[in-house]
Amino acid sequence: MSAKKPKAIKPFNGVTFEEAIWDDSTMIELMQEGVADIYTTDVIVAAIMCAAKSNYSWDIEIKKFGS
């Protein structure tokens, strides 16, 4: 591939990885036991760590239960 002979990019028809903390039964169990104050996943922590260098927007959903 070169600038003189550009190649068309095929559209992505795959599946993206998007998993909420609420889909993880282990995390739900830990929350019900109240073993910590803050719960997160490796994907969320990685997004926060790379946020300063990110070219794409992202969201963090925070839910507070009880105290």
N, C-alpha and C positions, 0 to 999 in steps of 0.2 A: 504494500500500500504506500502511496506517496501522494503529495499534494497535486501532482499532475494527473493522477488516476485515482480519484477518491472512490471509496467503497461504501455502499449503502449500509447503514446499521439496521440490523433486524430488530423488530419490536420485541420487548420482553414479555413473554406470556407465562412466566413461571409464578411460583408462589413466594411471597415475601414472608419473612419471619416476624411475627408480631404476637407476643404473648404477654398477657397482663399478669400481675402478681396474684390476682384473684382466680386465675386458672390453675394455680399450683396448690395442691391439697396439703403439702407439707407446710407451706407458708400460712395457710388458713389455720392449720392446727397450732402453729406457733403463736399466731395472733390470739387465738382463743385462750391459750395458756398464759398469755401476757408475759412472755419471757424477755421482751425487749421493749424499748420505746419507739424505735424507728425500724421499719422493715424495708428492704430493697432487694433487687436482683442484680446479678452481674451485668446484665444488659443496661440497666438504668445507670449504674455506677460508671460504666464505660462511656455512656452518652454524656454524663456530667463532666467526666474527665476530659473528653474531647470537644466539649462545647465551644471553647475559645477558638478552636481551629476549624469549626464546622462551616460548611458552605450551605447547609440545608437546615431548615427550621425543624424544631422538635418541641415536644410538650412533656411536662411532668404533671401527673395527676396526683394530688395529695388528698387523702381522706383521713379525717380525724374521728375517732370513735371514743366516746366517753371523755375521760380526763386525759 
